[in-house]
């Protein structure tokens, strides 16, 4: 598992042993960021169910300026911090990020925060992110997807330009209230897909 593009391209990412996390594949991340294009440069992001941090770190490598990672597992969060340090070193920044701390410095003072805890327990940024990456365990998608989209709308009600990238297997069809599916990458039942959503023009109800 490696960063697929940008300044830190080729940097390997650590993943905890066992089946604790299911990292987004290199091919899926590459497809997602090719689709996002110049929306990444200068952006702020929120990486939910971050695991080893593949989506958010890919964004940093490709020019994102700030980001928040939220991960519940201490073992996965430990790998995430090591991966942040490796990517930031490649970007010319000093040091890494620790839980609940902002790491800035070097290469434009990119800000990175790691929140170790459940995604609904707090820690989401006060400043609305431009990009939100959501990659939950597949068996939890039905339960968490409506809550994630509702929470985004509640916290950032006036941000129409926000894009949400939600990874799910091909047999899952998401239709969150108040959001519009702009593109779906990947196909096939039981195969990873990434759906890109934006806010609907109006939301009634």
Secondary structure, DSSP 4 states (H G I P E B T S, - for coil): -B--SSTTTT-B----SSSS--PPPHHHHHHHHHHHGGGSTT-EEEEET-TT-HHHHHHHHTT--EEEEEE--HHHHHHHHHHHHHHHHHHT--S---BT-EE--STTT-EEEEEES-TTSS---SSPPSEEEE---GGGHHHHHHHHHHHHHHH-TT--S-EEEEEEETT-----TTEEEEEEE--STTSEEEEEEEE-S----
